[in-house]
Amino acid sequence: MAEKNVKKRNWAFLVYPESAPENWLQILQATGLQCAISPLHDRDLNATGEPKKAHWHVIVCYSGPTSFNVVKGLTDSLNSPIPQALEQVKGYYRYLTHQDNPEKAQYSPEQIQTVNGFNILDYSDLTRSELNAIKVQLLGIIRSMGFTEYSDFMDFLLDNCMAAEFDVAASNTLFFDRYLSSARNKVLPAKGQADAGTARE
């Protein structure tokens, strides 16, 4: 249990669908605090192999050191267990999808929700492998959604509150613009083919 006199800027806690108020997400938004919410963990198992209760993991970040009692006031309003202080955000953010725990059920990073402008890049620098992983994820989005325009691609990231992914895409404009341009040109018929088709009509 966290000591009541502990003060930390970053905290984590669980939210259970069965006990949380229906508007729990709106409650978080109304705080103005930056938050990250895991996909619903509905495939986790305990040590004996029995299913755990479905739950979300939540990271909440304050502007400065904040006491346990203040954070507990928030978790109480969500009918959540007591909060846990985080020493650093990056590792726990990866735990939202069990990224470093292959023995646990795996969840999609694309399903992480962010609230009030949370961006994991504000809390850590991406390693080269992490940056490449996000690029691969973004290329997968482009291919699955059939994007051929950079503006449509960026609008999608904005509309889906994918802050970290947006930052990577915005910081690698040339790379993604060239990829999208190539995809766009690939679906257009070559001029010679178009002329030949017209001549046969």
N, C-alpha and C positions, 0 to 999 in steps of 0.2 A: 504493500500500500504506500502511496506517495505521502511524504510527511507534509503536514498542513502548513509548515512555514517555508516549504520549497517555493522558489520563484524561478520560473523559466519562461522563455519567450515562446517556445514551441511545445505543443502538447498533442497527444493522440488518445483516442477513445473508440469504443465500439458503439454502434447503433443497431438495435435489433428490430426488424420489421414488425414483429408481433407485439412489441411494447412501445415503439416510438409513436409520437403523435403524427397524424396524417400530414401535417404541414411542417414536419421537422426540417426539411430542406429550406423552406421559407424562413424558419426561425434562424437557421445558420446565416442565410443571406442578410437578414435584418441586423445581425450583429456588425456587419461591415468587415468582419475578419476574413483574411484569406484562408481558404480551406481546400483540401484535396480529399476526395471521397473515392474509395476503392469500388471496383465492380462488386455486386452482391456476391459474397462468399457463401455459396449454397452447395458446395461439393467438398467442404473440408471434413476431415475425419479426426477423431481424437486418438489417443494412444492405443486404445483397444479396437480401433477400426470402426467404431460407431460414428454415424454422422453428427457433426456439430450443428447447433442451431444456426440458421442462416443469419448473416450479419454483414454490416459494412464497417470497414476501418476508416476513421476520419483523422486527418491531420488538421490542426487549427493553429494559426500563427498570429501572435499578438505583436504589436509594435515595440513592445519592451517587456522586460521580465514581469511576469504575472503570477500571482499566488495560486496555490492549489485550490483554496476556497473559492476564489473568483471563477476558476475554470469549472470547479464542481457545480457551481450555480448554473452554468450552461449545460453541463451533462445531466444534471437533475431535471432541467426543463425538457430534455429529450428522453427521459427515463432510461438513461444509459448508465453502465457501470462507471466507477470512478476513473478519472483521467490519469494518464501516465505521462510524466515529463519526458521530453525527447532531448537527448544531447545533441543530435544533429538530424536534419530532415531527410537528407538524401537516402540514407540506408532504409529508413522506414517507408519512404516513398516507393522504393523498389519492392518492399514487402507487400505493398498494396496489391500486387499481382503475383507474389511469391516468385519474383524474378530470379532470386538467388537460392531458391529452395525447390529444386527439381523433384524432390520426394513428395512435395505437397501438390494439391490441385493447382493448375495453372490458369490464370485469368488474363484477359486481353488488356494491354496498356491503353488501347483506344477507348476502353470503357471507363477509364478514370474520369471522374467529374471534377471540375474546378469551380470554385466559388469566389467571387469578389476579386478576380484578377490574380489568383494564385498562379505562380509560374515556378516550376522546380529549378529553372536556371538562375533564379534569384537566390537560391540557397546552395548552389554548388555549380562548379564548372563541369561540363560534360567531358568524359574521357573520349579519346578518338573512337574507341569501339562503341560507346554509347551514342556518339554523334552519328556514326555510320548506321547503327541500328535504327535511329529515328529516320534517317534518310531512306533506308529500305522500307520502313513503315509508310513513309509518305509516298514513295513510288508505288507501293501496293494500293494506297488510296487512289492515286491518279489512275492506275490501271483498272481498278474495280469500279470506279465511278465514271470512267471514260472521259476524264477531263482532257481538253486540248488547249484551254486558255488559262494563263497564269492567274487572271483575276477571278475566274470561277473557282480555281483551286484554293486561293487565299480566302475567298469569301466562305468557302466550306469550312476551313479551319477556324475562321472567326465565328461563324454561326454555331459551331459545335464546341466553342470554348476550349479549343486545343492550344493552349497558350505556349507550351514548350515547343510543340510541333510548328506553330506559327513562327516562333522566334527562329527556329532552324531554317524554315523555308525562306523567311525574310532575310536571313543572313547568308543564304546561298542562292540568291536570285538568279545569277547567271546559269548555274547548274540546272535548276528546275525550269527556268525559262527555255533553255535549249532542249531539255528533255520533252517539254510540252510542245515546243515548235516541231521537233522531230516527229512526235506522235501525231500532230496535226497534219503534217505534210505526208505522212505515211498513208493516211486515209483518203487523201486527195488523189484523183487519177492523174497520171503523168500527162503533160500537154500532148505528147505524141499519141498516147492512147486515146485521149479525148477526141483529137482530130480524126483519128482513124475510125472511131465509133461514129462520128458525125458523117463521115464519107460513106459508110455502109448503109446509113438510114435512107 
